[in-house]
Amino acid sequence: MHPRGRLRIAVRFLGAVLGVSGVLLVLDGVATLLWQEPISGTIAQGEQSSLNGQLATASKGRPADRSPRTEPGAAFGRISMPRLGLSYVMVEGVTTSALRKGPGHYPNTQMPGKGGTVGVAGHRTTYLAPFRKIDKLVRGDRIVLEMPYGEFGYRVEKTRIVSPTATEVKRRVGYERLVLTACHPLYSAAQRIVVFARSESR
């Protein structure tokens, strides 16, 4: 074949590859805007399956063995938001690697049922975007934390938008409460959205 013919074929092939790549990038962007980033979501879905197994094993153990594991990234419990139809296994810790698996428990906050402030962080656009819709929670909505040692219900009281340095949202108060945090607005880490919920039993 003449060199010019081979060059034309190569150019057509490269054009086709670039065209397909462009379409895939656009589709990925649309999926991210409408729902969540699909590649990281697939990774997190696999992690959630593994965590489900860890949690099931812990829940079947003897009462003395039902304390959540405290190493970062280990299955901690399950968080459910019934009105939003959402349920995810939580992990211990809020490191980058831990939050790739699911919502993470702040290690410097209390355990559910112990009377203090329980803090949980989650992504809004990547890794299953577990907290994408927490801005839709309204006063009175129920949030449930299922732990290997028991189930704990909370009712939403309020939502606030704060700076990333507003660590006071995790401080102890005179009753048990749950604090959910995530980046705000969507696709930005400029601020944090914080949902405060009060224990139903305290």
C-alpha positions in Angstrom: 0.0 0.0 0.0 1.2 3.5 -0.8 2.5 5.4 2.3 -0.2 8.1 1.8 -2.9 5.4 1.9 -1.5 4.0 5.2 -1.4 7.5 6.6 -5.0 8.2 5.7 -6.0 4.9 7.5 -4.0 5.9 10.5 -5.6 9.3 10.6 -9.1 7.9 10.3 -8.4 5.4 13.1 -7.0 8.1 15.4 -10.0 10.3 14.6 -12.4 7.4 15.5 -10.6 6.7 18.8 -10.6 10.4 19.7 -14.3 10.7 18.8 -15.3 7.7 21.0 -13.1 9.0 23.8 -14.9 12.4 23.6 -18.3 10.8 23.7 -17.3 8.7 26.8 -16.0 11.8 28.5 -19.2 13.7 27.9 -21.3 10.8 29.1 -19.1 10.5 32.2 -19.7 14.3 32.9 -23.4 14.0 32.4 -23.6 11.0 34.8 -21.6 12.9 37.4 -23.9 16.0 37.1 -27.1 14.0 37.2 -26.1 11.3 39.7 -22.5 10.5 40.7 -19.1 9.8 39.2 -19.6 6.3 37.8 -16.1 4.8 37.9 -15.5 5.6 41.6 -19.1 4.5 42.2 -18.3 1.1 40.9 -15.2 0.8 43.1 -17.2 1.9 46.2 -20.0 -0.6 45.4 -17.5 -3.4 45.5 -16.2 -2.1 48.8 -19.7 -1.9 50.2 -20.3 -5.6 49.4 -17.2 -6.5 51.3 -18.2 -4.3 54.2 -21.6 -5.9 54.3 -19.9 -9.3 55.0 -17.8 -7.8 57.7 -20.8 -6.2 59.4 -22.8 -9.4 59.2 -20.0 -11.4 60.8 -19.7 -8.9 63.7 -23.5 -8.8 64.3 -23.6 -12.6 64.6 -20.8 -12.7 67.3 -21.2 -13.0 71.0 -22.5 -9.8 72.7 -19.0 -9.3 74.1 -17.6 -9.4 70.6 -20.0 -6.9 69.0 -18.0 -3.7 69.5 -17.2 -2.1 66.1 -13.6 -2.5 64.8 -11.6 0.7 65.3 -9.0 0.4 62.5 -9.5 2.9 59.7 -11.6 1.6 56.9 -13.2 -1.3 58.8 -16.9 -1.8 58.9 -18.4 0.3 61.7 -22.2 0.0 61.3 -25.0 0.9 58.9 -26.6 4.3 58.4 -30.1 4.5 56.9 -32.1 7.6 55.9 -35.6 6.1 55.3 -37.3 9.1 53.7 -34.5 9.3 51.1 -34.4 5.5 50.6 -30.7 5.4 51.4 -28.7 2.8 53.4 -24.9 2.3 53.5 -22.4 0.5 55.6 -20.3 3.0 57.5 -16.6 2.6 58.1 -14.3 3.8 60.9 -12.4 6.9 60.0 -12.6 9.8 57.7 -9.3 9.4 55.8 -9.4 9.6 52.0 -9.1 5.9 51.7 -11.7 5.2 54.3 -14.3 7.5 52.6 -13.8 5.7 49.3 -15.6 2.8 50.9 -18.6 4.6 52.3 -19.6 7.1 55.0 -17.0 7.4 57.8 -17.3 7.8 61.5 -15.2 10.6 63.0 -12.8 8.8 65.4 -12.8 11.8 67.8 -16.6 11.6 68.3 -18.6 9.3 70.4 -20.0 5.8 69.6 -23.8 5.6 69.0 -25.8 5.0 72.2 -23.1 6.4 74.5 -24.7 9.8 75.1 -22.4 12.1 73.2 -22.0 13.5 69.7 -21.7 11.0 66.9 -20.1 12.4 63.7 -20.3 10.9 60.3 -18.8 12.2 57.0 -19.6 11.2 53.4 -19.1 12.1 49.8 -21.7 13.9 47.7 -20.5 13.3 44.1 -18.0 10.4 44.1 -17.7 6.9 45.6 -21.5 6.2 45.6 -22.2 9.7 46.7 -23.9 8.5 49.9 -24.5 12.0 51.2 -25.5 13.6 47.9 -29.1 14.2 49.1 -28.6 15.2 52.7 -29.7 18.7 51.8 -33.1 17.2 51.3 -33.4 16.1 54.9 -35.9 18.2 56.9 -36.8 18.6 60.5 -38.3 15.4 61.9 -36.8 13.1 59.3 -35.5 9.9 60.9 -31.9 8.6 60.6 -31.0 5.2 61.9 -27.6 3.9 62.9 -27.5 0.1 63.1 -24.6 -1.1 65.1 -23.4 -4.7 65.9 -24.6 -4.0 69.5 -27.9 -2.2 68.8 -30.0 0.2 66.8 -30.2 3.9 67.4 -32.7 6.4 65.9 -32.3 10.1 65.5 -34.6 12.9 64.3 -33.3 15.8 62.2 -33.4 19.1 63.9 -31.6 21.5 61.5 -29.1 21.9 58.7 -26.3 24.5 58.6 -23.7 25.6 56.0 -20.3 26.2 57.6 -16.7 26.7 56.8 -14.4 23.6 56.5 -12.7 24.7 59.7 -15.9 24.8 61.8 -14.9 21.8 64.0 -17.2 23.0 66.8 -20.1 21.3 65.0 -18.8 18.0 66.5 -18.6 19.2 70.1 -20.5 17.5 72.9 -23.9 18.9 73.9 -26.3 18.1 76.7 -27.9 15.2 74.8 -26.9 12.5 72.3 -26.9 13.8 68.8 -25.8 12.7 65.3 -23.9 15.1 63.0 -23.6 14.4 59.3 -21.1 16.4 57.3 -20.3 16.7 53.6 -18.7 19.1 51.1 -20.9 21.9 49.9 -22.1 23.0 47.3 -22.0 20.0 45.0 -18.7 19.7 43.1 -16.9 22.0 45.5 -15.1 21.8 48.9 -15.5 25.5 49.7 -18.0 24.9 52.5 -19.6 22.1 54.5 -23.2 21.1 54.9 -24.0 19.8 58.4 -27.1 18.0 59.4 -27.9 17.9 63.1 -30.2 15.1 64.5 -31.2 14.4 68.1 -31.4 10.9 69.6 -34.9 9.6 69.9 -34.1 8.1 73.3 -32.3 11.1 75.0 
